[in-house]
Amino acid sequence: MSDRPPAWAVIGTLIGAPLFMGAVIVYVPYALTGWRLAPPLLGLAAFRPAGVALAALGAIELLEFVLRFVREGHGTPMPMAPPRRLVVGGAFRVVRNPAYLAALAVVAGQGLWLGSVRVLAYALILAAIFHVVVVAYEEPTLRATFGRAYDEYCRRVPRWLPRRPRGR
């Protein structure tokens, strides 16, 4: 298989990723807050810069994730055009679901920055939804697609709590 990602993976990702991210991590927090700053949570002004930093780190990881899915996986993050190769590099070396964690970081960061309990509650709801999607759909699909390679990957890398990579 060529090391060059297929054009459909690039085009699909350029269309699909912004739609998902726009809806889940931009539109809903906007709908909940109108981007209006509330008083800092618990009266702690330090939550604002912490929220900005958390959101920025999450956004950087989301970009890395999207690029990795195209380059390494030769596919898109969308179920209708999944990667053809098992993606195990980059952040996938320390946690199996870095994109979901990154999306949660962006949303939670917005909640901290904006002083919005509603956005933080939305982040918790998203976390529960992501967990169900991963356990009920993604993991069985990846296991069926990649078999032993995916099982071995699961033995080495945790689902949600990042940890230092172990041997290959």
Secondary structure, DSSP 8 states (H G I E B T S, - for coil): --SS--HHHHHHHHHHHHHHHIIIIIIHHHHHHTT---S-GGG-TTHHHHHHHHHHHHHHHHHHHHHHHHHTTSS-SSTTS--SS---SGGGGT-S-HHHHHHHHHHHHHHHHHT-HHHHHHHHHHHHHHHHHIIIIIHHHHHHHHHHHHHHHHHHS-SSS-------
